[in-house]
Amino acid sequence: MSKHSRIFVAGHQGMVGSAIVRQLRAQGYQEIITRSSSALDLTNQSATQRFFRQHSIDAVFLAAAKVGGIHANHVQPAEFIYQNLMIEANVIHAAWENGVNQLLFLGSSCIYPRLSQQPMQEHALLTGPLEPTNEPYAIAKIAGLKLCESYTRQYGVDYRSVMPTNLYGPHDNFHPEHSHVIPAMIRRFYEAKQANAPEITIWGTGTPMREFLYVDDMASACIHILQLDQCRYRQFTAPMQSHINIGTGQDCSIRQLAETLARVSDFQGELKFDPSKPDGTPRKLLDISRLQQLGWTASTPLEQGLHQTYQWFIENHPLVRH
């Protein structure tokens, strides 16, 4: 990409897409194309095709997706698999048909088998059963990755994929039940603090281990990977395993996360864990050796990132998705 490339960021209003836009602008990219979901429905094939025909797009960051936590995945499996499959297929095919040579697809670490050896390496893909609580979403993300591999192999385009660990940061979805663990906890701690509550309840046992990456670090990694010379990128990938893990290489328990958020929010009450709620995968830690060899490492420590996200939530509380 040059600084004058016309770059379409699909999903720019979401947490990841908005961070990519911020990073692109900070790095001097001048022609960033965005469309809200109300203006462009990416699940609509004809609308997506028409959009690409009308714009001379050079590169795409495919961050648009239907996302959510354990509860949302459990109650809306059809929406999670259908909407994500349609978005991926429509955007990738329309990009190819309209001469877009560079595309970066954002997947999810849930593509790996539930009991993958830790830390999870890229070649663990499709080696075992997925976590049942988010299998439809994971299957859709695997399909997007394989679409990129297939179009690259057959048509010679440069469509790359990244698999981020659990993300958090500004513009996340802070719904108490339909969001991921960090934004859901942030809202609960904020409300407990406001109400002077004596305790706060956390879903699950607190024992699962999770890796968390601040979303602006994720955006930086995405741009870094798409900027790489194609030969160098291919040095660290294979035709059927062409994705790159993005993470910090460090994890913590859900209990440790809750204790950190208690410090960040200055919550003085008791932490209680509800073992009747699902824990999900016992551990999810990515092997990031490929990413490190490609010259990128995360720069935001977890507590610092949580503090920044908590402050953003406080400042934007009336406007956030909740």
Secondary structure, DSSP 4 states (H G I P E B T S, - for coil): --TT-EEEEETTTSHHHHHHHHHHHHTT--EEE---TTT--TT-HHHHHHHHHHS---EEEE-------HHHHHH-HHHHHHHHHHHHHHHHHHHHHTT--EEEEE--GGGS-TTPPSSBPGGGTTSSPPPGGGHHHHHHHHHHHHHHHHHHHHH--EEEEEEE-EEE-TT-B--TTTS-HHHHHHHHHHHHHHHT-SEEEEES-S--EE-EEEHHHHHHHHHHHHHS-HHHHHHT-BTTB-EEEES-S--EEHHHHHHHHHHHHT--SEEEEETTS---SSEE-B--HHHHHTT------HHHHHHHHHHHHHHHTTTSB-
